[in-house]
Amino acid sequence: MTVEVKAEAEAVPVVEEVLKEAKEAVVEEVKDEKEHNCEAKVVHKSASYREESNFPSDLKENERKALNELKAKLEEAILGNTLFKKEEKNEVPQKPICHDEAKEEKEKEQAEEECENGAEKMEEECEKKREESPNECVDVEVEKEISIWGVPLLPSKGDEGTNIVLLKFLRARDFKVNDAYQMLEKTLKWRKDFKIDSIFDEEFGPELNSVAYMSGADREGHPLCYNIFGVLNNEEIYQKTLGDEEKREQFLRWRVQLMEKGIQKLEFKPGCVNSLVQINDLKNSPGASKKEVRTAVNKAIALLQDNYPEFVAKNIFINVPFWYFAFHSLLSPFLTQRTKSKLVFARPSKVTETLLKYIPIQEIPIQYGGLKRENDYEFSASDGQASEVVIKAGATAVIEIPAPEAGSTFIWDLHVLGWEVNYAEEFVPTDENSYTMIIQKEKKMGLDEAPVHKTFKNHESGKIVLTTKNCSGKKKKMFYRHKIKKSSC
């Protein structure tokens, strides 16, 4: 039995379970679609999808109308101190029904009129209470200052971030105002119950840092979040992170804390970066036997989906096993075009190539074929991008780094995608009577070779020569960067 056939045979139970879960997910997706839209809609395929603009002038007429309605509804709720009214009364949610447009328009006009009258009334009441009972008035003022992710939610404050936050909730609910408002309402209550305000004061075990972490940014400036599912397959790490119910709850709080840290890197202004890129490494992901892992991860994903709408610019899955495509194909017809446009999949042999479409090579971790190393004190973001060279089949690329001063320290990184080249390094002195020094004799670099990282100190003037011979029948992409540290003597 070949390795590939054997792998397929072993994966059959996993595929069956995944397909079963996918089927259940599809049923829930269709049910949810019917609740929000009264009837399920067919999602049509599109060649591409462009991320929406947050500039008010770029919004469609119906989108601007929805935004204004949501702002009016939110203004009334905050000024009237009724934002959490439904939760406090524990009202039973009613089954969604199709909306009467004429009725909605009338209610909107009434809401706007009440909002204007309510604002004046609240100010009069507050002034009266300030004289009679200062403490009660303070409570009202606190409610008016309600915010999320550092953005005030009271529309009349005029903060440009308010529109961006509200647009996220509207887009998550297809610009249905009532649904978007309810989603925001639930998110605010969840944040209060989950005690988000104190989450940055909490410390978690260092082993969780290997499960997910923030590192670098893509070509458009979106912060990158790496999720390494294979780490949870390690029994020791599994016991420390998900071994019991208490640890699983801590896992959820840690993952939410990481999301909040990522959001701190964003700027809620039109034209600025206000979403993240998620990179999900599926290599050695836990199998069907570890149900606790799947349950904890699914719960974390559900929390993020329900309470952080439209915060993902791209969702990139790398080291994707063959059976995962069956899972995606089953779900794809039921996904919106907005969601499908954000999903990217890469097999193990295409990881670096795929990441390079969105991320500069100096921001890609070395384990994924990039040049970014942990605790790298030699190269920083201020050093600029790495240079790219295309080497044709059978051609040779030569890079020369001048070394005019003796005693300088040279540092360089070099990587050829897919390698299959001969690579050599040498120092050639300026003095013809001196000898050339071999730094790295010519070596055949295989497919899985890590990027080169070298340091060399010259004792006389000359140049460093890096030679790459493309021995394959395909053109190759080579990336390199270098830095010179002059002697302090």
Protein Blocks (a to p, Z undefined) as FASTA:
>chain_A
ZZklmmmmmmmmmmmmmmmmmmmmmmmmmmmmmmmnopacdddddfbdcdddfbfklpcf
klmmmmmmmmmmmmmmmmnopmmmmmmnopacdddddddfklmmmmmmmmmmmmmmmmmm
mmmmmmmmmmmmmmlmmmmmmmmmgceehiafblknopaklmmmmmmmmmmnoopaklmm
mmmmmmmmmmmmnommlmmmpccdfklmmmpccedjdfkopacddddfklmmpmklmmmm
mmpmklmmmmmmmmmmmmmmmmmmpccdehiacbdcddddfehiacfklmmlmmmmmmmm
mmmmmmmghkafbdcdehiafklmmmmmmmmmmpcfklmmmpccddfklmmmmmmmmmcf
klpcfklopabdghiakbcfknopaddddddehiacddddddfbghiacddddddehilp
acddddddfblkbccddfbdcddddfklccdddddddfbdcddddddddfbfbdcddddd
ddddddfZZ
